Amino acid sequence: MDKFPGLDPYVKIFRVVLLLLFLVLALRLWYLQSVKNQAYLRLAQLNAAHTMPVIAPRGIIYDRYGKVLVGNRAVFSAYLVQSEIRDRDYLLNRTSTLLKVPKDHLVKLLKAKKARPFDPILVKDDLSLDTVARIEEQKLQLSGLIVNTKPVRVYPGKSLAAHVLGYIGEVTAQDIERSGSINIRSGDLIGKTGVEKIYDQYLRGINGGQRMEIESYGKPTSIRGYSDSQPGKNLTLTIDLELQKACEASLGQKPGAVIVIDPNNGEVLALASYPNYDPNIFSLPVDPKVWTALQKRAQPFLNRGIAAYPAGSVFKSVTLSAALEKGFSSVSEVFNCPGFYKLGARTAKCWKTSGHGRLNLLEGLVQSCNVVFYGLGKEIGPEILRDFASSYGLGHKTGIDLPAEAAGLVPDPQWKKRVLKESWYPGDSINYGIGQGFLWVTPIQMANLYASIANGKDRFEPHLILSIRDREGQEEFIYKPKAIGSVPVSDKNLSHIKRALREVVARGTGRFAEIASFEAAGKTGTAENPAGAAHAWFVCYAPYKEPRIAVAAFVEHGGHGDTVTAQIAKEVLNWYHKYRVEGEKEKEDAGKENNPLS
C-alpha cells in the first residue's frame, strides 16, 4: 500500500517540467555552440586582443600639372591609457606640467571617454620635440602616458581653393550611420566637405597597428602581431593651381564666385569662392580664438560657386533661344524701346531709362534691352521658357563632384500654384523673360550653359577629378568626359546667338571685358535683389572662334555686371591668354628651335 498516494500526479508533473528544462538547456547549448559559434568567437577575440592603431596617411591631392594641393605631415601626439596607469595622481600632475594642460581637463577626459581601459585617449596634438624628449626621459615614471606619431593634413595654399578641397574632421555617430562602412570607427578622421568628402573612401587608406593580447582585467599581456598601415590613394584634379590663384586674386574680397570650365570636356579649371577659410585649422583641434574670428565672416563655408541666386540678364540667351527656335521672333524683327514697357496698369522700366529706340532682336541682346525681352517673355510664356531653361541644364544639379550643390529653381504656373497657392500672371512672364522673378540659378550652371553654347553641341558634366592612383602610380580610375545634354537650338539659330554674344563684348554691355588678342563672347547680368543691392553677373567664353574656356563671374550685391564682374572676367581672360595660350606657344616654338629635325 502506497504511503503517499496523493503525491503521484505532482511527481509526474515535476518530472515532465524537469525534462523540458533539460531539453531547453540542451537546445540552447547547441544553438550557442553551433549556430552562434563564429559570432561569439569573434567577440571573444576582440575582447582578448586590442590594436594600438597606426593611422594611415591620407592620399595626396595634386593639381592637373602635378603640383601638391593637399599633403600630410607627421606630428607627435600624447595619449593616456587607463589600463597602464599605476599612480594616477602622480601621472596626472606630471602630465599637466609637461603638456601644459590643466589637471581638471585630464580628469574630465578620463571620465568623459566611454572607452575600454586599454583604448588610448588623446590628450594633446602637435607636441614639440623638446616635450617628446622630456616624456621619453621619464617614461618609467609616467606609466600610462604614451607618445605616438600620426599624419596630419596640410593645405600648402592655406585658403586657396578651400571650397574645392574641403577639410577633414573626426567621425561622428551620424557619419558612421550614413556611411554604413565597416572601415570607419570612432576617432577616425574623414572628409567633411569638398573633394576630401566626395573621395574620402579613396583618400582615407587603412590603419595598421600593434595588436596586443588583453587579460580579463583589461591589462595587456603580450604582443600578438603588427600590421602596416596602407596609405590612401592619390587624386589628380582638373584644377589649374596658377589659374586658381589668378581667379581668387581677381575676385579679391568681394563676396561671390569665379568659375573657369573647359567647354570641350567639362573640366573645372578653377573654382573660387569668397569669403573662404583655411582648412589647416581643422587638421588639429580648433583654436577657439581662430573659430570666433572665422565666424565673423559672412558664411565662409558656403561655396558660392554652387549656391543659387537670381539670374538677371545672363538668362536672356535662354529667352533668345526660345524666341528663335519656336518662331516667336526673327533676327530681322525690329522693336522700339522708349525706356519702359506697359502691361496694363504696370510700367516695367528698361535699365536705360531714356530708351534704346529702334533695334532688332539680336541688338536687343547686345544692348541687354529689357523692353525687348519683356515682350518676348510675355509672348513665349512660362512653359516654353521652362522647357528651354531645363534643356540648358537649369533647375537641375550639374553633377559636379562637390557636396551641397544647389539645383536652383525653374518656375512654371504649376509650381507657383503648388508652392505659393497663387495663379501665374502676365507680369510673371515678363519678369521671366529678363531672368527675374522666381528664377534661381547657380554660377556653375551658368558657366556650363555658356560652355555648351561655346562648343555648339554638348553640355558636359562639370567635374574636378582627373584620375585616382595608388602610391605606386597604378591607375585605379580615369575620368572620361560625360555629355549630359545638348544645345536646344539649330545650328543656324545658334550662330545668330553666338554672333550676338560676341557683339556684347565687342561693343555692347560687356565691352569692359574686351581683349583684342583673345576675343570673347558673353553676357552681362544685373539681378535685382529685394534684400539689398543687385547681384552682378558676367558669363563668357573665349576665344570666340575656337573656345578653350568658359568663365562665370558673380558678385553678391555687386551692382551692374557691365563693370565689376566684366572686369573680373577680363583679368582672368588676360591671365589665361598670357600664361596658357601664349605661354604654351612659346614653349612649343622653343621646342622646335631645340629640335634639329623639326
BELZI-V415714 format. One record per pair of residues at least 6 apart in sequence whose C-alpha atoms are under 7 Angstrom apart, sorted by sequence separation. I is the first residue (numbers start at 0). GAP is how many residues later the second one is. D is the distance in whole Angstrom. If there is no record, write none. Layout:
((I,GAP,D) (I,GAP,D))
This chain:
((61,6,5) (62,6,6) (95,6,6) (190,6,4) (213,6,4) (214,6,6) (260,6,6) (261,6,7) (322,6,5) (323,6,6) (340,6,6) (341,6,6) (415,6,6) (416,6,6) (430,6,5) (451,6,6) (468,6,5) (503,6,5) (504,6,4) (513,6,7) (527,6,5) (528,6,7) (540,6,6) (541,6,6) (557,6,7) (591,6,6) (60,7,6) (61,7,5) (95,7,5) (212,7,6) (213,7,6) (260,7,5) (261,7,7) (339,7,6) (340,7,5) (415,7,7) (451,7,5) (467,7,6) (468,7,5) (503,7,7) (526,7,5) (527,7,7) (541,7,6) (60,8,5) (61,8,7) (175,8,6) (211,8,6) (212,8,6) (259,8,6) (260,8,6) (339,8,6) (340,8,6) (363,8,6) (396,8,7) (415,8,7) (467,8,5) (504,8,6) (505,8,6) (525,8,6) (526,8,5) (540,8,6) (541,8,7) (60,9,5) (190,9,6) (212,9,5) (259,9,5) (339,9,4) (396,9,6) (427,9,7) (467,9,5) (504,9,6) (525,9,6) (526,9,6) (540,9,4) (59,10,6) (60,10,7) (92,10,7) (189,10,6) (211,10,6) (212,10,6) (259,10,5) (338,10,6) (339,10,5) (396,10,4) (412,10,7) (466,10,5) (467,10,7) (525,10,5) (539,10,6) (540,10,6) (554,10,7) (59,11,5) (91,11,6) (211,11,4) (212,11,6) (246,11,6) (258,11,6) (259,11,7) (338,11,5) (395,11,5) (412,11,5) (447,11,7) (466,11,4) (524,11,6) (525,11,6) (539,11,5) (553,11,6) (210,12,6) (211,12,5) (258,12,5) (394,12,5) (395,12,7) (465,12,6) (466,12,6) (524,12,5) (538,12,6) (539,12,7) (552,12,6) (210,13,5) (257,13,6) (258,13,6) (338,13,6) (394,13,5) (465,13,5) (509,13,6) (523,13,6) (524,13,6) (538,13,4) (91,14,7) (189,14,7) (210,14,5) (257,14,5) (338,14,5) (394,14,5) (464,14,7) (509,14,6) (523,14,4) (537,14,6) (538,14,6) (56,15,7) (170,15,6) (209,15,6) (210,15,6) (256,15,5) (257,15,7) (338,15,5) (394,15,5) (504,15,7) (508,15,7) (522,15,6) (523,15,7) (537,15,5) (552,15,7) (170,16,6) (209,16,4) (256,16,4) (337,16,7) (338,16,4) (393,16,7) (504,16,6) (522,16,6) (536,16,6) (537,16,7) (552,16,6) (169,17,6) (170,17,6) (208,17,6) (209,17,7) (255,17,6) (256,17,6) (337,17,4) (338,17,7) (503,17,7) (504,17,6) (521,17,5) (522,17,6) (536,17,5) (169,18,6) (170,18,6) (208,18,5) (255,18,6) (336,18,5) (337,18,7) (501,18,6) (503,18,6) (521,18,4) (535,18,6) (536,18,7) (550,18,7) (169,19,4) (170,19,6) (207,19,5) (208,19,6) (254,19,5) (336,19,5) (337,19,6) (349,19,7) (350,19,7) (501,19,4) (503,19,6) (520,19,5) (521,19,6) (535,19,5) (168,20,5) (169,20,6) (207,20,5) (253,20,7) (254,20,6) (336,20,5) (349,20,5) (500,20,5) (501,20,6) (519,20,7) (520,20,6) (534,20,6) (535,20,7) (167,21,6) (168,21,6) (207,21,4) (252,21,7) (335,21,5) (336,21,6) (349,21,6) (459,21,7) (460,21,6) (500,21,5) (519,21,6) (520,21,7) (534,21,5) (535,21,7) (167,22,5) (168,22,6) (206,22,5) (252,22,7) (274,22,7) (335,22,4) (459,22,6) (460,22,6) (500,22,6) (519,22,4) (534,22,4) (535,22,5) (167,23,4) (168,23,6) (205,23,6) (206,23,6) (274,23,7) (276,23,6) (334,23,6) (335,23,6) (459,23,4) (460,23,6) (518,23,6) (519,23,5) (520,23,6) (533,23,5) (534,23,5) (535,23,5) (537,23,6) (166,24,6) (167,24,5) (205,24,5) (247,24,6) (275,24,5) (333,24,7) (334,24,5) (385,24,6) (458,24,6) (459,24,5) (517,24,7) (518,24,5) (519,24,5) (532,24,5) (533,24,6) (534,24,6) (535,24,5) (536,24,5) (166,25,6) (204,25,6) (205,25,7) (246,25,6) (274,25,5) (275,25,7) (333,25,5) (334,25,6) (385,25,7) (457,25,6) (458,25,6) (459,25,7) (517,25,6) (518,25,6) (531,25,7) (533,25,5) (535,25,4) (165,26,7) (166,26,6) (204,26,5) (243,26,5) (333,26,4) (385,26,7) (458,26,5) (532,26,6) (165,27,4) (204,27,4) (242,27,6) (243,27,7) (332,27,5) (333,27,7) (410,27,6) (457,27,6) (458,27,5) (537,27,5) (165,28,4) (167,28,7) (203,28,5) (204,28,7) (243,28,7) (331,28,6) (332,28,6) (410,28,6) (457,28,4) (536,28,6) (537,28,6) (164,29,5) (165,29,6) (166,29,6) (202,29,4) (237,29,6) (238,29,6) (239,29,5) (330,29,7) (331,29,7) (382,29,6) (409,29,5) (456,29,6) (457,29,6) (535,29,6) (163,30,5) (164,30,5) (165,30,6) (201,30,6) (202,30,5) (237,30,6) (238,30,4) (239,30,6) (272,30,6) (330,30,5) (340,30,6) (381,30,6) (408,30,5) (409,30,7) (456,30,6) (162,31,6) (163,31,6) (164,31,6) (201,31,5) (202,31,7) (237,31,6) (238,31,5) (272,31,6) (329,31,7) (330,31,6) (339,31,6) (408,31,5) (455,31,7) (272,32,6) (407,32,5) (408,32,7) (97,33,7) (407,33,5) (525,33,7) (82,34,5) (270,34,7) (336,34,6) (407,34,6) (452,34,7) (525,34,5) (81,35,5) (82,35,5) (451,35,6) (525,35,5) (80,36,7) (81,36,6) (524,36,5) (80,37,6) (334,37,7) (523,37,5) (80,38,6) (523,38,6) (80,39,5) (79,40,6) (80,40,6) (78,41,6) (79,41,5) (78,42,5) (79,42,7) (78,43,4) (79,43,7) (77,44,6) (78,44,5) (77,45,6) (77,46,5) (258,46,7) (76,47,6) (77,47,7) (256,47,6) (381,47,6) (393,47,7) (397,47,7) (76,48,4) (255,48,6) (256,48,5) (377,48,6) (380,48,6) (75,49,6) (76,49,6) (75,50,5) (76,50,6) (511,50,7) (74,51,5) (75,51,5) (90,51,6) (377,51,5) (393,51,6) (511,51,7) (74,52,7) (327,52,7) (376,52,5) (377,52,5) (392,52,7) (509,52,5) (322,53,7) (376,53,5) (508,53,6) (512,53,5) (511,54,6) (512,54,6) (312,55,7) (374,55,7) (376,55,6) (511,55,6) (373,56,4) (376,56,4) (392,56,7) (509,56,6) (512,56,6) (513,56,7) (85,57,6) (322,57,7) (373,57,7) (375,57,6) (391,57,6) (512,57,4) (84,58,5) (83,59,6) (84,59,4) (373,59,6) (517,59,7) (83,60,4) (372,60,5) (373,60,6) (372,61,6) (399,61,7) (81,62,6) (398,62,6) (399,62,5) (400,62,6) (80,63,5) (321,63,7) (397,63,6) (398,63,7) (399,63,5) (400,63,6) (79,64,6) (80,64,7) (369,64,6) (397,64,7) (79,65,5) (78,66,6) (79,66,6) (318,66,7) (321,66,6) (77,67,7) (78,67,5) (77,68,6) (78,68,6) (77,69,5) (76,70,6) (77,70,7) (317,70,7) (75,71,7) (76,71,5) (317,71,6) (75,72,6) (76,72,6) (75,73,5) (74,74,6) (75,74,7) (73,75,6) (74,75,6) (73,76,5) (74,76,6) (73,77,4) (74,77,7) (72,78,5) (73,78,6) (71,79,6) (72,79,5) (71,80,5) (72,80,7) (71,81,5) (72,81,7) (70,82,6) (71,82,5) (70,83,5) (69,84,6) (70,84,6) (69,85,5) (68,86,6) (69,86,7) (68,87,7) (453,87,6) (449,90,7) (450,90,7) (435,91,7) (449,91,7) (446,92,6) (454,92,7) (453,93,6) (56,94,5) (54,95,6) (391,95,7) (390,97,6) (306,98,6) (307,98,6) (305,99,5) (306,99,5) (450,99,5) (117,100,6) (305,100,6) (307,100,5) (387,100,7) (449,100,7) (116,101,6) (446,103,6) (446,104,6) (446,105,5) (445,106,7) (163,107,7) (442,109,6) (160,110,7) (162,110,7) (160,111,6) (442,111,7) (166,112,5) (165,113,7) (168,113,6) (161,114,7) (167,114,7) (318,114,6) (161,115,7) (166,115,7) (167,115,7) (161,116,7) (158,117,6) (161,117,6) (315,117,7) (158,118,5) (315,118,6) (158,119,4) (314,119,7) (315,119,7) (157,120,5) (158,120,7) (314,120,5) (157,121,7) (312,121,5) (157,122,7) (311,122,6) (312,122,6) (311,123,4) (154,124,7) (310,124,5) (311,124,5) (154,125,6) (310,125,6) (153,126,6) (309,126,6) (310,128,7) (309,129,6) (310,129,6) (152,130,6) (309,130,5) (310,130,6) (151,131,6) (308,131,5) (309,131,6) (307,132,6) (308,132,5) (307,133,5) (308,133,6) (307,134,4) (365,134,6) (82,135,6) (306,135,5) (364,135,7) (365,135,7) (82,136,6) (305,136,5) (304,137,7) (305,137,6) (365,137,6) (304,138,5) (305,138,6) (361,138,6) (365,138,4) (304,139,6) (162,140,6) (366,141,5) (365,142,5) (366,142,6) (365,143,7) (58,144,5) (57,145,5) (58,145,7) (57,146,5) (57,147,6) (56,148,7) (55,149,6) (55,150,6) (55,151,5) (54,152,5) (55,152,7) (53,153,6) (54,153,7) (52,154,7) (53,154,5) (52,155,6) (53,155,5) (52,156,4) (51,157,5) (52,157,7) (50,158,6) (51,158,5) (50,159,5) (51,159,6) (124,159,7) (50,160,4) (49,161,5) (50,161,6) (48,162,7) (49,162,5) (48,163,5) (49,163,6) (48,164,4) (49,164,7) (324,164,6) (47,165,6) (48,165,5) (47,166,5) (47,167,6) (320,168,7) (324,168,7) (323,169,6) (58,172,6) (63,172,6) (55,173,5) (57,173,6) (58,173,4) (60,173,6) (61,173,6) (62,173,6) (63,173,6) (54,174,7) (55,174,6) (56,174,5) (57,174,5) (58,174,5) (59,174,5) (60,174,5) (61,174,5) (62,174,5) (63,174,5) (53,175,6) (55,175,5) (56,175,6) (58,175,4) (59,175,6) (60,175,6) (61,175,6) (62,175,6) (63,175,6) (62,176,5) (63,176,6) (62,177,6) (62,178,6) (258,185,7) (260,186,7) (258,188,7) (262,188,4) (262,189,6) (262,191,7) (263,191,6) (262,192,6) (265,194,5) (267,194,6) (264,195,6) (265,195,6) (266,195,6) (267,195,6) (265,196,4) (266,196,5) (267,196,6) (265,197,6) (266,197,6) (197,203,7) (197,204,6) (197,205,7) (194,207,6) (193,208,5) (193,209,6) (313,209,6) (192,210,7) (313,210,6) (312,211,6) (313,211,5) (312,212,4) (311,213,5) (312,213,6) (311,214,5) (265,215,7) (311,215,4) (264,216,5) (310,216,6) (309,217,6) (238,225,7) (237,226,5) (236,227,5) (237,227,6) (236,228,5) (237,228,6) (235,229,6) (236,229,5) (235,230,5) (235,231,5) (234,232,6) (235,232,6) (234,233,5) (233,234,6) (234,234,7) (232,235,7) (233,235,5) (232,236,6) (233,236,6) (232,237,5) (233,237,7) (232,238,6) (262,285,6) (261,286,6) (262,286,6) (261,287,5) (262,287,6) (260,288,6) (261,288,6) (259,289,6) (260,289,5) (259,290,6) (260,290,7) (259,291,5) (258,292,6) (259,292,7) (258,293,5) (257,294,6) (258,294,7) (257,295,5) (256,296,6) (257,296,6) (256,297,5) (255,298,5) (256,298,7) (255,299,4) (254,300,6) (255,300,5) (253,301,6) (254,301,6) (250,317,6) (249,318,5) (249,321,6) (246,325,6) (245,326,6))
